[in-house]
Amino acid sequence: MSLYEALDGLDGAAAQVRIPDRLERLCIVGSNDEIRYGPTWGDMLLSIADPVVCNRMELERLSWDVHVLDGLDYTAAMH
């Protein structure tokens, strides 16, 4: 929870300009990359894939190399 609360106010656009041009920008995500939390956490669904897929063109415009691994979930994409 602390991580998500800390990221709540993050300004991604402002952070982009702080990444030096010499550093590569790589984003890898499985197309089924989702984490479903149980009843203790309100049955919340955290989709990691959707924001990447929906914003892929913008990420690529910002020089990110985006790879969506078809059919892989969170764990499979990490491997």
C-alpha positions, 0 to 999 in steps of 0.5 A: 500500500505504501508503494501505491500511495507514494506513486499517487502524486507522481508526475510522469511527464515531469519525470520523463525530462529527467531521464538522460538521453544516453539511457535506454528506455525499455518497457516489457509487459505481458498482455495478460499482466494483471494482479487480482487481490483477494477479499482482504484487499477489496477484490481489487484488480491491478492491470499493468498491461492496459495502461502500457497498451493504451499509451504505447504510442505516447511511450514510443514517442518519448523514446521508450522501446515497448514490448507487449508479450502476447498471452503472458501474465505477470509471472511469465513475463518476468521470466 
